[in-house]
Amino acid sequence: MFGNKIITFGIIVAIIVVFITGCDGQASIVDEPGPYDQIAQCLTEKGAVLYQTSWCPHCKNQKEAFGGSLKYINLVDCDEERVACQEAGIEGYPAWIINGKQYLGGRSPEALAKIADCL
């Protein structure tokens, strides 16, 4: 009976440790070099901004297209920063502002690089 309590306690501790450390695989994605690091960094240097929301499936696809390189992209969540999106004149999601012009819809990193003259 005492042994079962120790095992149960050990399992509970293990679950808590996994929950606290967030062992969901996301940390390794962020730490690894992304496939579009140079493009993403260039877009940021040129002032490009991706306006998006957490609920938008096209926004999710756009962010996934950059993989680990997304960490270099200037992101604005329009649910959290409504005023910034209104001031930028965002008409839909995802939307990129590059060189003062709005580009609606998802685009490949290469297409965005061409628009921003990052190639």
Protein Blocks (a to p, Z undefined) as FASTA:
>chain_A
ZZmmmmmmmmmmmmmmmmmnopnolmmmmmpccfklmmmmmmmmnopacdddfklmklmm
mmmmnmmmlmmpccddfklmmmlmmmnopabdcdddeehiacedjddfklmmmmnopZZ
